[in-house]
Amino acid sequence: MPGGNQISVAALPHGSEGFHSNCPARQVLDHITSRWGIWVLIALREKELRFFELREHIEGISEKMLSQTLRTLVRDGLVWREVEPSVPPKVTYGLNEVGRGTSDRLVDMFDWIKDNAETFGQDGYDPV
């Protein structure tokens, strides 16, 4: 193989592909589970939103990070972007079918974490 370090994803045992840096799904998963990716996908679950509506909805996110996160999620094919030609331009974002399925799973995970938050063992490890 050219480069010598590449691993054929097809040759890996089923389920182990994500552990390798060259797995295509790993990069998308990194984007989905990034600090802001999860919150953008959850925020867009109910309805399409304009940029500043998203920024107001997601506490603590800067314009720069929202812009970067949206650009990445659009490129990954989870979010669509529509620009209305006006001054200033109106940019709206929403979830496509894959993004909606991803968001549904993230909400399920978030709800499970909320429901089980009291059972997590942080107290035993935190200094007194």
Backbone as a printed PyTorch tensor [residue, N CA C, xyz], in Angstrom:
tensor([[[  0.8400,  -1.1860,   0.0000],
         [  0.0000,   0.0000,   0.0000],
         [  0.8770,   1.2380,   0.0000]],

        [[  0.5200,   2.2570,  -0.7760],
         [  1.2660,   3.5010,  -0.7200],
         [  1.1340,   4.1240,   0.6620]],

        [[  2.1900,   4.6660,   1.1910],
         [  2.1670,   5.3000,   2.5050],
         [  2.4110,   4.3190,   3.6300]],

        [[  2.0710,   3.0520,   3.4540],
         [  2.3810,   2.0210,   4.4200],
         [  1.5250,   1.9880,   5.6640]],

        [[  0.8240,   3.0480,   6.0360],
         [  0.0860,   3.0870,   7.2900],
         [ -1.4140,   2.9230,   7.1180]],

        [[ -1.9150,   2.8480,   5.9150],
         [ -3.3480,   2.7770,   5.7110],
         [ -3.8510,   1.3670,   5.9610]],

        [[ -5.0230,   1.2880,   6.5680],
         [ -5.6630,   0.0110,   6.8540],
         [ -6.9210,  -0.0660,   6.0040]],

        [[ -7.1490,  -1.1890,   5.3780],
         [ -8.3710,  -1.3720,   4.6050],
         [ -9.5300,  -1.5550,   5.5710]],

        [[-10.4980,  -0.6400,   5.5040],
         [-11.6520,  -0.7250,   6.3920],
         [-12.4230,  -2.0140,   6.1350]],

        [[-12.4600,  -2.4690,   4.8990],
         [-13.1770,  -3.7050,   4.5640],
         [-12.5550,  -4.9220,   5.2430]],

        [[-11.2570,  -4.8750,   5.5740],
         [-10.5670,  -6.0130,   6.1740],
         [-10.7260,  -6.0700,   7.6950]],

        [[-11.3150,  -5.0630,   8.2990],
         [-11.4560,  -5.0240,   9.7490],
         [-12.6560,  -5.8480,  10.2040]],

        [[-12.5980,  -6.4160,  11.4210],
         [-13.7630,  -7.1230,  11.9500],
         [-14.9380,  -6.1550,  12.0710]],

        [[-16.1550,  -6.6470,  11.8470],
         [-17.3430,  -5.7990,  11.9170],
         [-17.4240,  -5.1150,  13.2840]],

        [[-17.6950,  -3.8250,  13.2750],
         [-17.8380,  -3.0720,  14.5090],
         [-16.5630,  -2.4190,  14.9930]],

        [[-15.4110,  -2.7570,  14.4250],
         [-14.1570,  -2.1790,  14.9080],
         [-13.6710,  -1.0270,  14.0460]],

        [[-14.3750,  -0.7310,  12.9500],
         [-13.9190,   0.2890,  12.0180],
         [-13.7650,   1.6550,  12.6780]],

        [[-14.6600,   2.0050,  13.5730],
         [-14.6570,   3.3210,  14.1930],
         [-13.4460,   3.6130,  15.0480]],

        [[-12.6940,   2.5930,  15.4060],
         [-11.5020,   2.8010,  16.2160],
         [-10.3160,   3.2580,  15.3860]],

        [[-10.4390,   3.2320,  14.0820],
         [ -9.3400,   3.6040,  13.1940],
         [ -9.5540,   5.0090,  12.6540]],

        [[ -8.4910,   5.7840,  12.6440],
         [ -8.5990,   7.1920,  12.2610],
         [ -9.0360,   7.3970,  10.8230]],

        [[ -8.8870,   6.3870,   9.9790],
         [ -9.2780,   6.5500,   8.5820],
         [-10.7110,   6.0910,   8.3030]],

        [[-11.4620,   5.7580,   9.3240],
         [-12.8500,   5.3530,   9.1460],
         [-13.6940,   6.5880,   8.8240]],

        [[-14.4160,   6.5820,   7.7060],
         [-15.2130,   7.7560,   7.3350],
         [-16.2730,   8.1120,   8.3780]],

        [[-16.8490,   7.1310,   9.0280],
         [-17.8810,   7.3990,  10.0280],
         [-17.3040,   8.0820,  11.2640]],

        [[-16.0420,   7.8320,  11.5560],
         [-15.4280,   8.4150,  12.7530],
         [-15.3910,   9.9350,  12.6740]],

        [[-15.0610,  10.4640,  11.5050],
         [-14.9960,  11.9150,  11.3510],
         [-16.3810,  12.5420,  11.5540]],

        [[-17.4010,  11.9420,  10.9680],
         [-18.7590,  12.4670,  11.1350],
         [-19.1840,  12.3550,  12.5970]],

        [[-18.8760,  11.2400,  13.2450],
         [-19.2100,  11.0740,  14.6570],
         [-18.5110,  12.1280,  15.5050]],

        [[-17.2600,  12.4310,  15.1910],
         [-16.5450,  13.4960,  15.9050],
         [-17.2710,  14.8310,  15.7590]],

        [[-17.8070,  15.1070,  14.5840],
         [-18.5260,  16.3660,  14.3570],
         [-19.8570,  16.3810,  15.1100]],

        [[-20.5730,  15.2650,  15.0810],
         [-21.8660,  15.1780,  15.7650],
         [-21.6840,  15.3440,  17.2660]],

        [[-20.6590,  14.7090,  17.8210],
         [-20.4610,  14.7220,  19.2730],
         [-19.5190,  15.8240,  19.7360]],

        [[-19.2400,  16.7750,  18.8660],
         [-18.4030,  17.9050,  19.2720],
         [-19.1470,  18.7360,  20.3170]],

        [[-18.4510,  19.6660,  20.9160],
         [-19.0480,  20.4710,  21.9790],
         [-20.3700,  21.0950,  21.5460]],

        [[-20.4580,  21.5830,  20.3070],
         [-21.6530,  22.2980,  19.8590],
         [-22.4940,  21.5080,  18.8730]],

        [[-21.9370,  20.4960,  18.2390],
         [-22.6800,  19.7340,  17.2370],
         [-23.9540,  19.1170,  17.7920]],

        [[-23.8580,  18.5250,  18.9620],
         [-25.0230,  17.9070,  19.5990],
         [-26.1310,  18.9250,  19.7890]],

        [[-25.7830,  20.0940,  20.3180],
         [-26.7930,  21.1040,  20.6480],
         [-27.4230,  21.7120,  19.3990]],

        [[-26.6480,  21.8730,  18.3380],
         [-27.2090,  22.3830,  17.0810],
         [-28.2120,  21.3790,  16.5230]],

        [[-27.8520,  20.1090,  16.5100],
         [-28.7550,  19.0840,  15.9860],
         [-30.0280,  18.9760,  16.8230]],

        [[-29.9120,  19.0730,  18.1330],
         [-31.0950,  19.0160,  18.9940],
         [-31.9520,  20.2690,  18.8040]],

        [[-31.3260,  21.4330,  18.6880],
         [-32.0720,  22.6910,  18.5160],
         [-32.8720,  22.6940,  17.2190]],

        [[-32.3250,  22.0970,  16.1720],
         [-33.0030,  22.0840,  14.8720],
         [-34.0480,  20.9750,  14.7640]],

        [[-34.1860,  20.1790,  15.7930],
         [-35.0980,  19.0350,  15.7450],
         [-36.5540,  19.4660,  15.6170]],

        [[-36.9430,  20.5080,  16.3240],
         [-38.3440,  20.9280,  16.3330],
         [-38.7500,  21.7090,  15.0880]],

        [[-37.8530,  22.5920,  14.6210],
         [-38.1950,  23.4100,  13.4520],
         [-36.9300,  24.0040,  12.8640]],

        [[-37.0470,  24.4700,  11.6330],
         [-35.9180,  25.1510,  11.0060],
         [-35.7450,  26.5130,  11.6720]],

        [[-34.4940,  26.9540,  11.7480],
         [-34.1820,  28.2050,  12.4370],
         [-33.1930,  29.0240,  11.6320]],

        [[-33.2750,  30.3190,  11.8140],
         [-32.2870,  31.2020,  11.2150],
         [-31.0690,  31.2470,  12.1300]],

        [[-29.9540,  31.7600,  11.6080],
         [-28.6790,  31.7520,  12.3200],
         [-28.8120,  32.3640,  13.7150]],

        [[-29.3720,  33.5710,  13.7950],
         [-29.4240,  34.2390,  15.0930],
         [-30.4550,  33.6120,  16.0310]],

        [[-31.4680,  32.9630,  15.4860],
         [-32.3930,  32.2140,  16.3410],
         [-31.6630,  31.0390,  16.9860]],

        [[-30.8280,  30.3780,  16.2060],
         [-30.0170,  29.2840,  16.7540],
         [-29.0850,  29.8000,  17.8370]],

        [[-28.4480,  30.9230,  17.5680],
         [-27.5000,  31.4870,  18.5350],
         [-28.1980,  31.8320,  19.8500]],

        [[-29.4000,  32.3780,  19.7680],
         [-30.1550,  32.6950,  20.9850],
         [-30.6080,  31.4240,  21.7010]],

        [[-30.8940,  30.3900,  20.9430],
         [-31.4140,  29.1380,  21.4980],
         [-30.3330,  28.3390,  22.2320]],

        [[-29.0860,  28.4250,  21.7680],
         [-27.9970,  27.6230,  22.3310],
         [-27.1380,  28.5230,  23.2140]],

        [[-27.3590,  28.4430,  24.4920],
         [-26.6570,  29.3040,  25.4450],
         [-25.1520,  29.0450,  25.4190]],

        [[-24.3820,  30.1300,  25.3150],
         [-22.9310,  30.0480,  25.4170],
         [-22.1840,  29.8980,  24.1080]],

        [[-22.8760,  29.6910,  23.0010],
         [-22.1830,  29.5030,  21.7270],
         [-21.8810,  30.8640,  21.0980]],

        [[-20.6760,  31.0090,  20.5900],
         [-20.2960,  32.2550,  19.9120],
         [-20.7230,  32.1780,  18.4500]],

        [[-20.7750,  33.3270,  17.7970],
         [-21.1040,  33.3490,  16.3680],
         [-20.0950,  32.5260,  15.5790]],

        [[-18.8210,  32.6540,  15.9400],
         [-17.7670,  31.9270,  15.2310],
         [-17.9680,  30.4170,  15.3400]],

        [[-18.2190,  29.9300,  16.5550],
         [-18.3820,  28.4870,  16.7480],
         [-19.6770,  27.9760,  16.1150]],

        [[-20.7360,  28.7830,  16.1640],
         [-21.9790,  28.3760,  15.5170],
         [-21.7760,  28.2780,  14.0160]],

        [[-21.1020,  29.2590,  13.4530],
         [-20.8320,  29.2590,  12.0160],
         [-19.9990,  28.0420,  11.6120]],

        [[-18.9350,  27.7540,  12.3640],
         [-18.0800,  26.6020,  12.0610],
         [-18.8510,  25.2890,  12.1910]],

        [[-19.6460,  25.1770,  13.2410],
         [-20.4000,  23.9480,  13.4790],
         [-21.4340,  23.7270,  12.3830]],

        [[-22.1510,  24.7840,  12.0170],
         [-23.1420,  24.6610,  10.9510],
         [-22.4880,  24.2850,   9.6270]],

        [[-21.3780,  24.9290,   9.3120],
         [-20.6660,  24.6280,   8.0630],
         [-20.2780,  23.1420,   8.0200]],

        [[-19.7810,  22.6370,   9.1330],
         [-19.3640,  21.2330,   9.2070],
         [-20.5580,  20.2910,   9.0650]],

        [[-21.6560,  20.5870,   9.7550],
         [-22.8260,  19.7110,   9.7010],
         [-23.5050,  19.7510,   8.3340]],

        [[-23.4450,  20.9020,   7.6590],
         [-23.9530,  20.9900,   6.2850],
         [-23.0750,  20.1370,   5.3760]],

        [[-21.7640,  20.2730,   5.5210],
         [-20.8250,  19.4980,   4.7000],
         [-20.9850,  17.9910,   4.9410]],

        [[-21.2870,  17.6030,   6.1750],
         [-21.4750,  16.1850,   6.4950],
         [-22.8160,  15.6420,   5.9980]],

        [[-23.7080,  16.5250,   5.5530],
         [-24.9900,  16.0810,   5.0220],
         [-26.0630,  15.8550,   6.0610]],

        [[-25.9330,  16.4760,   7.2280],
         [-26.9280,  16.3380,   8.2870],
         [-27.8870,  17.5220,   8.3320]],

        [[-27.4130,  18.6740,   7.9010],
         [-28.1570,  19.9350,   7.9760],
         [-28.2090,  20.5460,   6.5850]],

        [[-29.3550,  21.1510,   6.2410],
         [-29.4350,  21.9090,   4.9910],
         [-29.3880,  23.3960,   5.3080]],

        [[-29.0090,  24.1640,   4.3130],
         [-28.8530,  25.6210,   4.4540],
         [-29.5400,  26.2750,   3.2720]],

        [[-30.3840,  27.2690,   3.5630],
         [-31.0880,  27.9910,   2.5030],
         [-30.8530,  29.4860,   2.6860]],

        [[-30.4440,  30.1470,   1.6090],
         [-30.1680,  31.5860,   1.6530],
         [-31.2140,  32.3040,   0.8170]],

        [[-31.9180,  33.2410,   1.4510],
         [-32.8500,  34.1080,   0.7310],
         [-32.1010,  35.3660,   0.3330]],

        [[-32.1060,  35.6850,  -0.9600],
         [-31.3930,  36.8930,  -1.3750],
         [-32.1340,  38.1420,  -0.8980]],

        [[-31.5790,  38.7710,   0.0910],
         [-32.1170,  40.0170,   0.6250],
         [-30.9650,  40.7460,   1.2850]],

        [[-31.2260,  41.9380,   1.7620],
         [-30.1840,  42.6970,   2.4510],
         [-30.6710,  42.9590,   3.8670]],

        [[-30.0420,  42.3900,   4.8760],
         [-29.0090,  41.3490,   4.8070],
         [-29.6320,  40.0140,   4.3840]],

        [[-28.8070,  39.0830,   3.9080],
         [-29.3460,  37.7840,   3.4800],
         [-29.9830,  37.0370,   4.6520]],

        [[-31.0840,  36.3660,   4.3890],
         [-31.7390,  35.5360,   5.4030],
         [-31.2710,  34.1010,   5.1860]],

        [[-30.5970,  33.5630,   6.1860],
         [-30.0680,  32.2000,   6.0940],
         [-30.8200,  31.3300,   7.0980]],

        [[-31.4040,  30.2680,   6.5950],
         [-32.1870,  29.3510,   7.4160],
         [-31.5390,  27.9710,   7.3700]],

        [[-31.5830,  27.2760,   8.5100],
         [-31.0100,  25.9340,   8.6240],
         [-32.0850,  24.9680,   9.1010]],

        [[-31.9700,  23.7300,   8.6680],
         [-32.8850,  22.6870,   9.0990],
         [-32.2290,  21.3250,   8.9530]],

        [[-32.9080,  20.3200,   9.4470],
         [-32.3900,  18.9530,   9.3790],
         [-32.9540,  18.2380,   8.1640]],

        [[-32.0940,  17.5100,   7.4770],
         [-32.5890,  16.6180,   6.4340],
         [-32.9350,  15.2840,   7.1020]],

        [[-33.2750,  14.2810,   6.3180],
         [-33.7110,  13.0040,   6.8830],
         [-32.6340,  12.3560,   7.7630]],

        [[-31.4020,  12.3710,   7.3110],
         [-30.3040,  11.7790,   8.0900],
         [-30.0720,  12.5900,   9.3660]],

        [[-30.1170,  13.8990,   9.2580],
         [-29.9420,  14.7590,  10.4270],
         [-31.0490,  14.5670,  11.4450]],

        [[-32.2790,  14.3870,  10.9610],
         [-33.4090,  14.1690,  11.8710],
         [-33.2460,  12.8420,  12.6140]],

        [[-32.8490,  11.8010,  11.9060],
         [-32.6140,  10.5130,  12.5630],
         [-31.5080,  10.6090,  13.6020]],

        [[-30.4670,  11.3530,  13.2720],
         [-29.3610,  11.5610,  14.2130],
         [-29.8460,  12.3350,  15.4300]],

        [[-30.5950,  13.4030,  15.1950],
         [-31.1040,  14.2280,  16.2890],
         [-32.0320,  13.4310,  17.2020]],

        [[-32.8870,  12.6010,  16.6170],
         [-33.7870,  11.7700,  17.4320],
         [-32.9900,  10.8860,  18.3840]],

        [[-31.9090,  10.3000,  17.8930],
         [-31.0820,   9.4330,  18.7380],
         [-30.3500,  10.2310,  19.8170]],

        [[-29.9080,  11.4360,  19.4760],
         [-29.2430,  12.2820,  20.4660],
         [-30.2060,  12.6920,  21.5720]],

        [[-31.4390,  13.0160,  21.2070],
         [-32.4430,  13.3850,  22.2090],
         [-32.7460,  12.1940,  23.1090]],

        [[-32.8540,  11.0000,  22.5290],
         [-33.0680,   9.8010,  23.3530],
         [-31.9300,   9.6240,  24.3570]],

        [[-30.6970,   9.7970,  23.8930],
         [-29.5410,   9.6610,  24.7750],
         [-29.5610,  10.7460,  25.8550]],

        [[-29.8480,  11.9880,  25.4630],
         [-29.8950,  13.0930,  26.4180],
         [-30.9760,  12.8470,  27.4720]],

        [[-32.1570,  12.3940,  27.0430],
         [-33.2360,  12.1030,  27.9890],
         [-32.8290,  10.9930,  28.9590]],

        [[-32.1460,   9.9620,  28.4540],
         [-31.6920,   8.8800,  29.3250],
         [-30.7020,   9.4050,  30.3640]],

        [[-29.7850,  10.2610,  29.9340],
         [-28.8050,  10.8320,  30.8640],
         [-29.5080,  11.6730,  31.9230]],

        [[-30.4670,  12.5070,  31.5090],
         [-31.2250,  13.3130,  32.4800],
         [-31.9430,  12.4220,  33.4830]],

        [[-32.5850,  11.3670,  32.9800],
         [-33.3480,  10.4710,  33.8520],
         [-32.4610,   9.7040,  34.8270]],

        [[-31.2050,   9.4940,  34.4800],
         [-30.3020,   8.6910,  35.3050],
         [-29.1820,   9.5010,  35.9430]],

        [[-29.2750,  10.8090,  35.9050],
         [-28.1920,  11.6680,  36.3880],
         [-27.8230,  11.3860,  37.8390]],

        [[-28.8060,  11.0500,  38.6530],
         [-28.5290,  10.8120,  40.0740],
         [-27.7510,   9.5260,  40.3190]],

        [[-27.7220,   8.6330,  39.3560],
         [-27.0330,   7.3560,  39.5590],
         [-25.5700,   7.3940,  39.1430]],

        [[-25.1550,   8.4610,  38.5000],
         [-23.7530,   8.5550,  38.0940],
         [-22.8920,   8.7730,  39.3280]],

        [[-21.7010,   8.1830,  39.3580],
         [-20.8840,   8.1280,  40.5580],
         [-19.8590,   9.2210,  40.7430]],

        [[-20.1000,  10.4260,  40.3060],
         [-19.1030,  11.4830,  40.4430],
         [-18.7980,  11.8200,  41.8960]],

        [[-19.7850,  11.7510,  42.7680],
         [-19.5730,  12.1530,  44.1570],
         [-18.4460,  11.3760,  44.8220]],

        [[-18.3020,  10.1120,  44.5130],
         [-17.2600,   9.2950,  45.1130],
         [-15.8600,   9.6410,  44.6400]],

        [[-15.7530,  10.3690,  43.5510],
         [-14.4490,  10.7000,  42.9890],
         [-14.0650,  12.1560,  43.1850]],

        [[-15.0380,  13.0030,  43.4180],
         [-14.7470,  14.4250,  43.5850],
         [-14.1310,  14.6710,  44.9610]],

        [[-13.1100,  15.5360,  45.0180],
         [-12.5130,  15.8430,  46.3210],
         [-13.5120,  16.5720,  47.2130]],

        [[-13.3980,  16.3090,  48.4890],
         [-14.3140,  16.9180,  49.4640],
         [-13.8340,  18.2730,  49.8680]]])
